[in-house]
Amino acid sequence: MNARGAFLRATAALGFCFGFGCDQPAPGSEPTGRASPPSAVKPVNREPLAPLPAVGSLDPKRVALGRRLFHEQRLSSDGKVACASCHDLASGGDDGRSLPIGVDGKVGTVNTLTVYNAALNFAQFWDGRAPSLEAQAGSPLTNPNEMATTWPRILATLSADAGYVAAFAAAFTDGINESNVRAAIAEFERTLVTAGSPFDRFLAGDQQALGAVQKQGYETFKSVGCVACHQGANVGGNMYQRFGVLGDYFKDRGNVTEADYGRYNVTKNESDRFVFRVPSLRNVEHTAPYFHDGSAPTLTRAVEVMARYQLGRRLSAEQVASIVAFLTSLSGSMARPGPS
């Protein structure tokens, strides 16, 4: 499929035309694992974006255990890196770096995605290789560039700690095992929904929640086509898209790496080369730098690049500024950091 066809297919599936025509069939569905409830992606008041859903009923014992595990440095091979090292809950749920740094100073291959609202994504990681939070939770632990440990070592460490033994016994009938470690971390991550953003208040009917420039930015966001890929409650996170639909981003950037292949590294389908899971734009003002390669240092630059390579447009400075202003309205309340 050519670039224009890929864009039409994506927009047609979502019901947005933007003057290009909507005669393309909808793409096939992807496995979702434990993703957002159907209500989280339905338009509200005929808008393509929806307010964040309330956090569902969760097991408080598993949540508390998962929070502790999320901050536990002993789960890494050098005892210095925790999930929270790259997913700082105090500053956007990521690490603020172009590429993450793991044990022994090893550098990762793709930019760290925020953990906030990750429960609403239909798949996890840039390449979508994990269908659920449980599947995602174990990957950084054993990744050689991140925490570089093994499950036997993790289980032995936890089993030697009386506090963890008691906590697992209280939360799970079968105590400490790999499945329950994953489940506890995932349960905690499901609490990380950043409610109360100005934009959600706007969708709920509070017209004063957004300023004039933010409202204009929202209209521009819709009219130029950003909303074709960034929609639903998470303003993204529910589809795959090629990076460079209407322009060759990687040719222009140069120095293509294996990490740039995105979804292709999972499926080995040539049509998936340079395809990534569309990231959420919730709290995006707090998660610079941007893109899988961390190449955009500012939100302004990210909007300019997206307009050029995804929409084939060069937006005016005023349009970019208004979109950025709108994006700041997507920031909600973040969790209290710390293991307890």
C-alpha positions in Angstrom: 0.0 0.0 0.0 1.4 3.4 -0.9 1.6 6.3 1.6 -1.6 8.0 0.5 -3.5 4.7 0.6 -2.3 4.0 4.2 -3.5 7.4 5.3 -6.9 7.0 3.6 -7.3 3.5 5.1 -6.6 4.9 8.6 -8.9 7.9 8.3 -11.7 5.9 6.7 -11.6 3.3 9.4 -12.2 6.1 12.0 -14.8 7.9 10.0 -12.7 11.0 9.2 -12.2 12.2 5.6 -10.6 15.6 5.7 -11.3 16.0 2.0 -9.3 13.0 0.9 -12.3 10.6 0.4 -13.4 7.7 2.5 -13.7 4.8 0.1 -11.1 2.5 1.7 -12.1 -0.6 3.7 -11.5 -0.6 7.5 -8.3 -2.4 8.6 -8.5 -5.7 10.4 -8.7 -5.7 14.1 -5.7 -6.3 16.3 -5.6 -8.5 19.5 -6.2 -6.2 22.4 -5.4 -8.2 25.6 -6.7 -6.3 28.6 -7.3 -2.9 27.1 -9.6 0.0 27.5 -13.4 -0.7 27.9 -15.4 -0.1 24.8 -16.9 3.1 26.4 -13.4 4.6 26.5 -13.1 5.0 22.8 -16.6 6.0 21.9 -17.1 9.7 20.9 -18.7 12.0 23.5 -21.0 14.7 22.1 -20.0 13.6 18.6 -16.4 14.4 19.3 -13.6 12.1 18.2 -12.0 12.4 21.6 -13.5 11.1 24.9 -12.8 11.8 28.5 -10.7 9.3 30.5 -12.8 6.5 32.1 -12.8 6.0 35.8 -10.4 3.5 37.2 -12.3 0.2 37.6 -12.5 -2.0 40.7 -9.0 -3.2 41.6 -7.6 -5.3 44.4 -6.1 -2.9 46.9 -3.6 -5.6 48.2 -2.4 -6.2 44.6 -2.2 -2.5 43.9 -0.1 -1.9 47.0 2.2 -4.8 46.2 2.5 -3.7 42.6 3.5 -0.2 43.7 6.2 -1.6 45.9 7.5 -3.9 43.1 7.4 -1.0 40.7 9.9 0.9 42.9 12.0 -2.2 43.9 15.6 -1.8 42.7 16.6 -5.2 43.9 14.7 -6.6 40.9 17.6 -5.5 38.6 20.9 -7.3 38.2 22.9 -4.5 39.8 20.3 -3.6 42.5 20.2 0.0 41.3 17.4 0.1 38.6 13.7 -0.2 39.2 10.7 0.3 36.9 10.4 3.7 38.4 13.9 4.6 37.3 12.7 5.0 33.7 9.0 5.7 34.6 9.3 8.6 37.0 5.8 9.2 38.3 6.7 12.7 39.5 7.5 13.9 36.0 5.3 12.4 33.3 5.8 8.7 33.8 8.9 8.6 31.6 12.6 9.4 32.1 13.0 12.6 30.1 15.8 11.1 28.0 16.1 10.5 24.3 17.0 6.9 25.1 16.8 5.1 28.4 19.7 4.1 30.6 19.6 0.8 32.3 22.0 -1.3 34.4 25.7 -0.5 34.2 24.9 2.6 32.1 23.6 0.6 29.1 21.6 2.6 26.7 18.3 1.4 25.3 17.2 1.4 21.7 13.9 3.4 21.8 12.5 6.3 23.8 10.7 5.5 27.0 6.9 5.6 26.8 5.0 7.0 29.7 3.3 4.5 32.0 0.5 6.9 32.7 -2.8 5.7 31.1 -1.0 2.7 29.6 -3.9 0.6 30.7 -5.9 2.2 27.9 -3.5 1.3 25.1 -4.6 -1.6 22.9 -1.1 -3.0 23.0 2.2 -2.1 24.8 5.6 -0.8 23.6 6.2 1.1 20.4 6.1 -2.1 18.3 3.0 -3.4 20.1 4.7 -6.7 21.0 2.9 -7.0 24.4 -0.8 -7.4 24.2 -1.4 -6.6 27.9 0.1 -4.8 30.9 1.0 -8.3 32.4 2.9 -9.2 29.2 4.7 -5.8 29.3 5.6 -5.9 32.9 8.2 -8.7 32.6 10.0 -7.4 29.5 12.1 -4.7 31.1 13.1 -7.0 33.9 14.9 -9.4 31.6 16.0 -7.0 28.9 19.8 -6.8 28.9 19.8 -3.1 28.3 17.3 -2.3 31.1 17.2 -4.4 34.3 19.1 -7.4 32.9 18.0 -10.0 35.5 16.3 -13.4 35.3 13.1 -14.8 36.7 14.8 -17.3 39.0 16.8 -14.5 40.5 13.8 -12.3 40.9 11.8 -15.0 42.6 14.6 -15.9 44.9 15.1 -12.3 46.0 11.4 -11.9 46.7 11.2 -15.2 48.5 14.0 -14.2 50.8 12.1 -11.1 52.0 9.6 -11.9 54.7 7.6 -8.7 53.9 7.2 -9.8 50.3 6.3 -13.3 51.2 3.5 -12.0 53.4 2.3 -9.5 50.9 2.1 -12.1 48.1 0.3 -14.5 50.4 -2.3 -11.8 51.2 -2.8 -10.9 47.5 -2.6 -14.3 45.8 -3.5 -17.8 46.8 -0.4 -19.3 45.3 2.1 -16.8 46.6 5.3 -15.7 44.8 5.7 -16.7 41.1 6.3 -15.0 37.8 2.7 -14.7 36.9 1.8 -13.0 40.2 4.7 -10.5 39.9 3.4 -9.5 36.5 -0.1 -9.3 37.7 0.7 -7.1 40.7 2.7 -4.6 38.7 -0.1 -4.5 36.1 -2.7 -3.9 38.8 -0.8 -0.9 40.1 -0.3 0.5 36.6 -4.1 0.4 36.1 -4.4 3.0 38.8 -2.2 5.4 36.8 -5.1 7.2 35.0 -4.5 11.0 34.9 -8.0 12.3 35.5 -9.2 15.9 35.8 -7.6 17.4 32.8 -8.9 20.8 31.5 -9.9 19.1 28.2 -11.9 16.4 30.0 -13.7 19.1 31.9 -14.4 20.8 28.6 -15.9 17.6 27.1 -18.1 17.4 30.2 -19.6 20.8 29.4 -17.3 23.3 31.1 -16.7 25.8 28.3 -14.4 27.8 30.5 -12.0 24.9 31.0 -10.1 25.8 27.8 -8.8 29.2 26.8 -9.5 30.7 23.4 -6.2 29.6 21.9 -6.6 26.0 23.3 -10.1 25.8 21.7 -8.7 27.0 18.4 -5.9 24.5 18.7 -8.4 21.7 19.2 -10.3 22.8 16.1 -7.0 22.9 14.1 -6.0 19.5 15.6 -9.2 18.1 14.0 -9.3 20.0 10.8 -5.7 19.3 9.6 -6.0 15.6 10.4 -4.1 14.9 13.6 -7.2 13.3 15.0 -7.1 10.6 12.3 -4.5 8.7 14.5 -4.8 10.5 17.8 -8.4 9.9 19.0 -10.4 8.1 21.7 -10.0 8.5 25.4 -6.2 8.1 25.3 -5.8 10.5 22.3 -3.9 7.7 20.6 -2.8 4.2 21.7 -5.4 2.3 19.8 -3.9 1.8 16.3 -0.7 1.3 14.4 0.6 3.7 11.8 3.6 4.2 9.6 6.0 6.9 10.6 6.2 8.8 7.3 2.8 8.4 5.7 3.3 11.4 3.4 7.0 11.8 3.5 10.1 9.7 4.0 11.1 10.5 7.6 13.8 7.9 7.8 15.5 8.8 4.6 15.6 12.5 5.6 16.8 11.7 9.1 19.4 9.0 8.0 21.2 6.4 10.1 18.4 3.9 10.1 18.7 1.3 12.9 16.9 -1.9 13.6 14.8 -0.1 16.2 13.4 2.1 13.4 11.8 -0.9 11.8 9.1 -0.9 14.5 6.3 -3.4 14.1 8.3 -5.3 11.5 10.6 -6.6 14.2 7.6 -8.4 15.6 5.7 -9.6 12.6 8.5 -9.8 9.9 5.9 -8.5 7.5 7.4 -6.0 5.0 4.3 -3.8 5.2 5.0 -3.3 8.9 8.4 -1.8 8.4 8.6 1.7 10.0 5.1 1.1 11.6 4.6 1.9 15.3 1.8 1.9 17.8 0.4 5.5 17.8 1.4 7.0 21.2 -1.1 8.6 23.6 -1.0 12.4 23.8 -2.3 12.5 27.3 0.1 14.5 29.5 2.3 15.0 26.4 3.7 18.3 27.6 5.5 16.4 30.3 7.1 13.6 28.2 9.7 15.3 26.0 11.7 14.3 24.0 9.3 12.8 21.5 9.0 9.9 19.0 10.5 6.4 19.3 14.0 7.8 18.6 13.6 10.8 21.0 14.6 13.1 18.1 12.1 15.9 18.8 13.2 17.9 21.8 10.1 20.1 22.1 6.4 19.7 21.6 6.5 22.4 19.0 9.1 20.5 16.9 7.1 17.3 17.3 3.9 18.9 15.9 5.9 20.3 13.0 7.4 16.9 12.2 4.1 15.1 12.5 2.4 17.7 10.2 5.1 17.3 7.5 5.5 13.5 7.5 2.1 12.2 8.5 -0.2 14.8 7.0 2.0 16.3 4.2 1.4 19.8 5.5 3.6 22.7 6.6 1.6 24.4 9.3 1.9 28.1 10.1 3.6 29.1 13.4 0.2 30.2 14.6 -1.4 26.8 13.9 1.5 24.9 15.6 1.3 27.2 18.6 -2.5 26.7 18.9 -2.1 22.9 18.7 0.6 22.9 21.3 -1.7 25.0 23.5 -4.5 22.5 23.1 -2.1 19.6 23.9 -1.3 21.1 27.2 -5.0 20.9 28.1 -4.6 17.1 28.1 -2.6 17.0 31.3 -4.4 15.5 34.3 -3.4 14.7 37.8 -0.4 12.4 38.3 0.2 9.8 41.0 2.0 10.4 44.3 5.5 9.0 43.7 7.1 6.6 46.1 6.9 2.8 46.9 4.2 3.1 49.5 
